[in-house]
Amino acid sequence: MKTFKKIFIFLVIIIFAVLAFIFLAHYTIENKAKGKTFDAVQEIPAAKVGMVLGTAKYLRNGQINSYFKYRIDAVIELYQAQKIAFVLVSGDNGSKYYDEPNDFKDELISRGIPEDKIYLDFAGFRTLDSVVRAKEIFGQKKIIIISQKFHNERAIYLAEENGIKAYGYNARDVGGRFGLKVMLREYLARAKVFWDILFHIEPKYLGEKIEIK
């Protein structure tokens, strides 16, 4: 019985420590990004490049993913307001059946952004990869990150840890059950940020440099 009690107390301590770490990570990232994300296009400082973080175009039920749609809308707003001159689309292209960068590119072209103003990063498998590659491969030391606010906050933290000056332009958020599920995953993703920093995790791929001009 005493052994069971010790195990139970140990598990409670472990669970409490994990939860405390998750909430500390959340608070740290949120606090670091204060004043660096913007909802109004006229308020955000201009930058040469806006990097939109990839997501799937379609949901499993075949409907358009609202995260995709709203990020496209945000890119268009920035470009039309002349806050960015180029768009860097960073996303997952893990197989020939799944291609986030080209899905974004096709949609952006259909909305009026010239093809020669769009650059694709096919190795943006994670936010960490996208941010580091924006500097190391595409040569950007100042950038506007385009995604939902919660995602922008995490990306800004990673950017600053890697010597990049970053602002976030907040795409419209998504509510409902799907939005809640994404936000719960975000808490874990924020905790993982500190794991990646602690162990100096690098992008899956780097490669040859690409000049944006």
Secondary structure, DSSP 8 states (H G I E B T S, - for coil): -HHHHHHHHHHHHHHHHHHHHHHHHHHHHHHHTTTSEESSTTTS---SEEEEE---SB-TTSSB-HHHHHHHHHHHHHHHTTS-SEEEEE-B--BTTB-HHHHHHHHHHHTT--GGGEEEETB--SHHHHHHHHHHTT--SEEEEEEEHHHHHHHHHHHHHTT-EEEEEEE----HHHHHHHHHHHHHHHHHHHHHHHTT---S---S-----
